[in-house]
Amino acid sequence: MIILPAIDIIDQKPVRLYQGDYSKKEVVAASVLDTAKAFEKEGAEFIHLVDLDGARAKRPVNDELIIKTVDSLSVPVEVGGGIRTMENIDHYLSQGVERVILGTSALTDRELLQNAVNKYGKRIAVGIDAKDGKVCVEGWEQSSNTDYLDFAKDLEKMGVQTVIFTDISKDGTLQGPNLEMLKNLADAVNMKIIASGGIHNLKDIEDLASLDLYGAITGKAMYAGTLDLKKAIESGKERQC
């Protein structure tokens, strides 16, 4: 299982939110670029970047900073936040980003998603962000009536190979991931599943690895000092999928 350290970006700074609430923003480092380089130095195999300004603006906002960061790294990077058009997707993937994450647009614009998957295959991931089992959109600020398992099954039929699942109620809480929802997801589809939200310590990494997931994203636990990235990467490698 690969470990993907996360950098969420607001106003060009690395931040963490609590349960996706923009009003509960905490700046966790001075520089996105320096933070990403530090993660690479600690052994990260993949880095997860999210343009939170972009998610709200419905278009990329911090893309210049993101591309500059990608250019400075030798490890692959996945990017999400505000990616709503094929032009956005082309822009990132032509500038060195390894994988783009569609969120709102994957639910609201199936034609875009299908075209993107047809063109880029495994370089397209979809974020499934759920609250009470229902998929949320628009930077997590709006809930839909779509069940997360039904959504995942639809994505699999469309050819999506990788999904990033977040239980919003767990995000930024350090209370542990929602293992039950993740297990249900793993049982429902045959896709690469990346878990996100709630990771607190090494035990959470081990619990996720026991589900044979493809990956796990960790953010706040690293910044809070409750999870050592190097140890998490070592633990994940023991159960590499």
C-alpha positions as CSV (number, residue, x, y, z in Angstrom):
1,M,0.0,0.0,0.0
2,I,1.5,3.3,-1.0
3,I,1.4,6.3,1.3
4,L,0.6,9.7,-0.3
5,P,1.4,12.7,1.9
6,A,-1.1,15.5,1.2
7,I,-0.7,19.2,0.7
8,D,-4.0,21.1,0.6
9,I,-3.5,24.7,-0.8
10,I,-5.3,27.9,0.1
11,D,-3.8,31.3,-0.8
12,Q,-0.6,29.4,-2.0
13,K,0.0,28.0,1.5
14,P,-0.3,24.4,2.8
15,V,-3.4,24.2,5.0
16,R,-5.5,21.6,6.8
17,L,-9.3,21.8,7.2
18,Y,-11.5,20.2,9.8
19,Q,-14.3,18.1,8.2
20,G,-13.9,20.1,5.0
21,D,-14.9,23.3,6.7
22,Y,-13.1,26.3,5.0
23,S,-13.7,28.4,8.1
24,K,-11.6,26.0,10.2
25,K,-8.5,26.5,8.1
26,E,-5.1,26.0,9.7
27,V,-1.9,27.0,7.9
28,V,0.5,24.1,8.6
29,A,3.7,25.2,6.7
30,A,5.2,28.2,5.0
31,S,5.8,26.8,1.6
32,V,4.1,24.2,-0.6
33,L,7.3,23.6,-2.6
34,D,9.5,23.1,0.5
35,T,6.9,20.8,2.1
36,A,6.7,18.7,-1.1
37,K,10.5,18.4,-1.3
38,A,10.6,17.4,2.4
39,F,8.1,14.6,1.7
40,E,10.2,13.4,-1.2
41,K,13.3,13.4,1.0
42,E,11.5,11.3,3.5
43,G,10.8,8.6,0.9
44,A,7.3,9.5,-0.4
45,E,6.5,7.5,-3.6
46,F,3.6,9.7,-4.7
47,I,2.4,13.2,-3.5
48,H,-1.2,14.4,-3.3
49,L,-1.9,18.1,-4.0
50,V,-5.3,19.7,-3.7
51,D,-6.2,23.2,-4.9
52,L,-8.8,24.1,-2.4
53,D,-9.2,27.6,-3.8
54,G,-9.8,25.9,-7.1
55,A,-12.4,23.6,-5.7
56,R,-14.4,26.7,-4.5
57,A,-13.8,28.7,-7.6
58,K,-14.7,25.8,-9.9
59,R,-11.5,26.3,-11.9
60,P,-7.7,25.9,-11.2
61,V,-6.4,28.8,-9.1
62,N,-3.0,27.6,-7.8
63,D,-2.1,25.7,-10.9
64,E,1.1,27.7,-11.5
65,L,2.4,26.9,-8.0
66,I,1.4,23.3,-8.5
67,I,3.2,22.9,-11.8
68,K,6.3,24.6,-10.4
69,T,6.2,22.1,-7.5
70,V,5.8,19.2,-9.8
71,D,8.7,20.4,-11.9
72,S,10.9,20.4,-8.8
73,L,10.2,16.8,-7.8
74,S,11.3,13.4,-9.1
75,V,8.3,11.5,-7.7
76,P,4.9,11.5,-9.3
77,V,2.1,13.9,-8.2
78,E,-1.6,13.7,-8.3
79,V,-3.7,16.9,-8.3
80,G,-7.3,17.7,-7.5
81,G,-9.4,20.8,-7.0
82,G,-11.3,22.8,-9.6
83,I,-10.7,20.5,-12.5
84,R,-13.9,20.9,-14.5
85,T,-12.9,20.9,-18.2
86,M,-10.9,18.8,-20.6
87,E,-8.6,21.9,-21.0
88,N,-7.9,21.8,-17.3
89,I,-7.1,18.1,-17.5
90,D,-4.9,18.5,-20.6
91,H,-3.1,21.4,-18.9
92,Y,-2.1,19.5,-15.9
93,L,-1.2,16.2,-17.6
94,S,0.8,18.0,-20.3
95,Q,2.8,19.8,-17.6
96,G,4.1,16.7,-15.7
97,V,1.3,15.9,-13.3
98,E,0.9,12.1,-13.3
99,R,-2.7,11.8,-12.3
100,V,-5.6,14.3,-12.0
101,I,-8.5,13.8,-9.7
102,L,-12.0,14.7,-10.8
103,G,-14.6,15.3,-8.0
104,T,-17.7,17.4,-8.7
105,S,-17.3,17.1,-12.4
106,A,-17.2,13.3,-12.2
107,L,-20.7,13.4,-10.8
108,T,-22.2,16.3,-12.7
109,D,-20.5,15.9,-16.1
110,R,-20.4,12.3,-17.1
111,E,-19.5,13.2,-20.7
112,L,-16.3,14.9,-19.5
113,L,-15.4,12.0,-17.3
114,Q,-15.9,9.5,-20.1
115,N,-13.9,11.5,-22.5
116,A,-11.1,12.0,-20.0
117,V,-11.0,8.2,-19.2
118,N,-11.0,7.4,-22.9
119,K,-8.1,9.8,-23.6
120,Y,-6.0,9.3,-20.5
121,G,-7.0,6.0,-18.9
122,K,-5.3,5.3,-15.6
123,R,-4.1,8.9,-15.3
124,I,-7.7,9.9,-14.3
125,A,-8.8,9.3,-10.7
126,V,-12.1,10.2,-9.1
127,G,-12.6,11.5,-5.6
128,I,-15.6,10.0,-3.8
129,D,-16.2,12.4,-0.9
130,A,-19.1,11.2,1.2
131,K,-21.1,12.4,4.2
132,D,-23.6,10.0,5.8
133,G,-22.9,7.7,2.8
134,K,-23.9,10.3,0.2
135,V,-21.5,11.9,-2.3
136,C,-20.7,15.6,-1.7
137,V,-19.6,18.1,-4.3
138,E,-18.5,21.7,-4.7
139,G,-15.6,21.5,-2.3
140,W,-17.6,19.3,0.0
141,E,-20.1,22.1,0.6
142,Q,-23.1,20.5,-1.1
143,S,-24.5,17.0,-0.6
144,S,-26.1,14.9,-3.3
145,N,-28.6,12.0,-3.2
146,T,-26.1,9.7,-4.7
147,D,-25.0,6.7,-2.6
148,Y,-21.2,6.3,-2.6
149,L,-21.3,2.6,-3.5
150,D,-23.6,3.2,-6.4
151,F,-21.4,6.0,-7.6
152,A,-18.3,3.7,-7.4
153,K,-20.0,1.0,-9.4
154,D,-20.9,3.5,-12.1
155,L,-17.4,4.7,-12.2
156,E,-16.0,1.2,-12.6
157,K,-18.4,0.6,-15.5
158,M,-17.1,3.8,-17.2
159,G,-13.5,2.6,-16.9
160,V,-12.2,4.5,-14.0
161,Q,-9.4,2.6,-12.4
162,T,-8.6,4.6,-9.3
163,V,-10.9,6.2,-6.7
164,I,-10.0,8.3,-3.6
165,F,-12.5,7.8,-0.9
166,T,-13.0,10.3,1.9
167,D,-15.5,10.1,4.7
168,I,-15.9,13.8,5.3
169,S,-16.9,13.4,8.9
170,K,-13.5,11.9,9.6
171,D,-11.4,14.3,7.6
172,G,-9.0,16.3,9.7
173,T,-10.3,14.8,13.0
174,L,-7.4,12.3,13.7
175,Q,-10.2,9.9,14.9
176,G,-9.2,7.0,12.5
177,P,-10.5,6.2,9.0
178,N,-13.9,4.8,8.4
179,L,-12.8,1.1,7.9
180,E,-16.4,-0.2,7.5
181,M,-17.2,2.1,4.6
182,L,-13.8,1.4,3.0
183,K,-14.3,-2.4,3.4
184,N,-17.8,-2.1,1.8
185,L,-16.3,-0.1,-1.1
186,A,-13.5,-2.7,-1.6
187,D,-16.1,-5.5,-1.6
188,A,-18.3,-3.6,-4.1
189,V,-15.7,-2.8,-6.8
190,N,-12.5,-4.0,-8.3
191,M,-10.6,-0.7,-8.5
192,K,-7.5,0.9,-6.9
193,I,-8.9,2.4,-3.7
194,I,-7.0,5.2,-1.9
195,A,-8.2,5.9,1.6
196,S,-8.3,9.5,2.8
197,G,-9.4,11.1,6.1
198,G,-9.1,10.4,9.8
199,I,-5.6,8.8,9.8
200,H,-4.1,9.4,13.2
201,N,-1.2,7.0,13.8
202,L,0.7,3.9,12.5
203,K,-2.1,1.6,13.7
204,D,-4.5,3.3,11.3
205,I,-2.0,2.7,8.4
206,E,-1.8,-1.0,9.5
207,D,-5.6,-1.3,9.6
208,L,-5.9,0.2,6.1
209,A,-3.2,-2.1,4.8
210,S,-5.2,-5.1,6.2
211,L,-8.0,-4.2,3.8
212,D,-5.6,-4.6,0.8
213,L,-6.1,-1.1,-0.4
214,Y,-4.0,0.5,-3.1
215,G,-3.0,3.6,-1.1
216,A,-3.7,5.9,1.8
217,I,-3.5,9.7,2.0
218,T,-2.2,11.3,5.2
219,G,-2.2,15.0,6.0
220,K,-3.0,16.3,9.4
221,A,-1.4,13.4,11.3
222,M,2.0,14.3,9.8
223,Y,1.6,18.0,10.5
224,A,0.4,17.3,14.1
225,G,3.3,14.9,14.7
226,T,1.2,11.8,15.5
227,L,2.4,9.9,12.4
228,D,5.9,9.6,11.2
229,L,5.9,9.6,7.4
230,K,8.9,7.3,7.0
231,K,7.5,4.7,9.3
232,A,4.1,4.9,7.6
233,I,5.8,4.3,4.2
234,E,7.7,1.3,5.6
235,S,4.5,-0.1,7.0
236,G,2.7,0.4,3.7
237,K,5.4,-1.3,1.8
238,E,5.0,-4.4,3.9
239,R,1.6,-4.8,2.3
240,Q,2.3,-3.3,-1.1
241,C,-0.6,-4.1,-3.5
